[in-house]
């Protein structure tokens, strides 16, 4: 292997002592993309390796310096297309080391910052393979930096929060985004940008918060775009931003932050108390301090598609009531819990209210549920009890929901002679069951034919029983009108009920949002 001259490294200093034994692994951090920044110790270990296992986003240019006898194995991962699965990478490290090779694992960024380096160390050590770890430069810091976005800055940002944004944000992530003194770096999130923006705004993050995206940091096709939470989706779409990209949210992400004429460089103080740089908001100003927050409370689901649908409905609600804050809450599975959301947005109510005190509440919970039941009568009722908050009625029954179901049936390709079963989640509450049957009668009037009601849980008949009954009565084809708000755990049960066709859930529909706004206004006596 050709030697690597020390004059290229560390101002000509001699390489520090670092030994890579046969049958051992060195886990070496690099830098993002073309930033071939690797510590002198890491390079010393790399030049001793006879097997190099390299990431796609690592400093792959260094492998060109290796001799032809060195085996270079590319295990790069691309979104949706992994050359080698993670467990395969770990098995490869162990197998090559056990074969007596000196193995260098060349990572992209720091091995322990969203790099799965810890998993690889554990796998090696569990197999008796010695491992040494060399730190790298994480793209969570280097990416913003090369885009002129400092992740900390005196008087503006005193804390840094790094998160894997491949999906929903957690409570700590949302808290960091709400904190003006914290810079939040979202990794692997560009594909999920609409979801991230939607969840952030629905959890009280200021829509005017600056956002910067650095795509292909340090590479020849590097690009940087700026916006706010309210505008970044459009900005990124117009610029055709794609992965790999690092998203930075916070004061220092504002366009021109490091321009000497901008206010950002003049900030002083610890950072949390300092005023944020002025950024024009794309959202309407609140209509007044007395406008209660609308908390849309859904059941919650582990289905990513279902979560997207609920948040799309909430966004649509916000468009119908510009200036009124809209927040999300759930009674199960997801956070924030409705009780926590109400507590954050209201104060304890006085024990005795006078006529003069009879002002609008601070928050109104609108159940994004289709009938009354345990969640409405217990969870939501308990959340508003003793608080300066109120709860509205559930969405159903309502003729507009029948219109939505009729549209979904038509979209699914149903015919006028098909027998219809309306599939309902179910409840033990007699009032809730009665509301479901009433909704079935409303749908029957809209369709102009009989509609049977079947429940998925807690009530009878079941959907499968209702479908079988219509077949026994001579129906040639039975279809299910889906009386669920969004896809989730009950979707497969509807599909397994024996019907010939199952329509889509109510979903993100203008009429659903319209009903929710009506429930909000009715609660306020409007």
C-alpha positions, 0 to 999 in steps of 0.5 A: 500500500502506498504510504500517506505522507505525513506532510498532508496531515496535521501540519506535518506532525508525525502520526500519533501511535495507533495500532490496528491488530489483526482480527480487530475492528476500528470504527472510524468517523468521517465527515459528510459528503466530500468533507474528507475530514478524518482525524490523524488517528483515524487515518493512521488506522485506515492506512493499516487496514486490509479490509475497509467497509465504507458508508455511502455518505462517508469520506469515500475519497480516502479509499482512493489512497488505498492500495489495490490489495485492500478490499473496499466493501461498499455497504451504503444505505439509500432511502428505501434501498439498503445495499446491505442490511444493518445486521448484515453489516454487523455480521460482515465486520465480525466475519472479516475480523474472525478471518484475521483481517484488520478491519476499518469501518469508515462511517459517514459523520460521527459513529455515535450520532445517528450512525448506528455505531453503538450497535456495531460495537456491541455486535463485535464485542459480543463476538469477541472482536476488539473494537476501538472508536474514532470520533468523526464530524457529524453532519448534524453540525457540519451540514448547517455550518457549510450552509452558513447556519451556526447551530449555536450563537451567543445571544441567539441559540445556547442549546442544540437538539438533534433528532432522527426525524424519520417519522413523528416527533416526540415530546422532547423534540417538540419542546426543543422546537418551541424553545427560541433558545434551542436550535433543532437539527432534523436528520433524515427528515426531508422526505417527511417535511410536510409531516414534520411541519404539520405536527410542529404547528399543531403542537404550538411551534411558532409558524414564523420560526426560521428553517434552513435546509442544506442539501448535499452538504460539501458536495458539488451540488450543495444547495441551501434554502431558507424559509419558515415553518409556514413556508418551507414546504413550498420553498423546498418543493419549488427548489426540488430539494431532496435527500441527503439533506439536513434541516435546521430550525431556530433563530440562526436558520434565518436567511442572512443571519451571518450578514453583518447588517442583520440583527442576528450578529448584534445579539448579546446575552445568554440567548434564551431571553434575547428577542428573536430576529424579526421574521415575517409570518405567513400566518394570519394574526390571532383575532384576539386573545379571547379566541379559544384554542381549538383542540382537535381530539382524535383516538390516536393510531400507530398507523402512519397513514392514519396519523397523516389523515388526522393532521391533514383534517386539523390543518384543514380546520385551521384553514377554515378558522384563520387566526384561531389556534388549532392543536392536536390531542389524543385519547390513546396511543399517541401524544399529546394526551388530551388531558395534557393538552388542555392543561397546557392551554388553560388554567384551573377554573374558579369554583364559582363563576358569576355572570360577569365571569361567563367569558369564553373558555381558553380552550375548546376540545372538539372530539374527532370521534364519530359518536359518544362513548367512553372516550367522550364521556370519560377521557375528554370530560375529565380533561376539561373538568376543573379547567377553563376549557369546554368540550364539544359534541362528537362529529356524528351523526350528521348528514354531511358524514353521509355525503362523505360516505356516499362519495367514498362508496362511489369512488370505490366503484359501488353500484346502486343494486349493491347491499350496503353495510355501514362499518362502525368501530363500536361502543358499549355506551347505549347512547353511542350505539343509538347514534351509530344506528341513527347515522345508518338511517341518515346514510340510507336516506342519502343512498335511497336504499337500506343500510345495515349497521355492523360493529367491529367491537363492543356491540352487535351485530358485528360487521361480518354478521351484518355482511353474512345476513345481507348475503343470506337475504339474497344480495348478489354483492355486499359493500361496506360503507366505512364509518371510520375517520382514518386508517388504523387498527380496525381497517384490516377487520373491515377488509376481513369481514367478507364483503365484496368491497370496502370503501375508504374511511371518511378521511381528509374531507372538507365536510369533516373539517366543516363539521368540526368547526361547527362543533367548536362554534356551537360549544361557544354558543355561536 
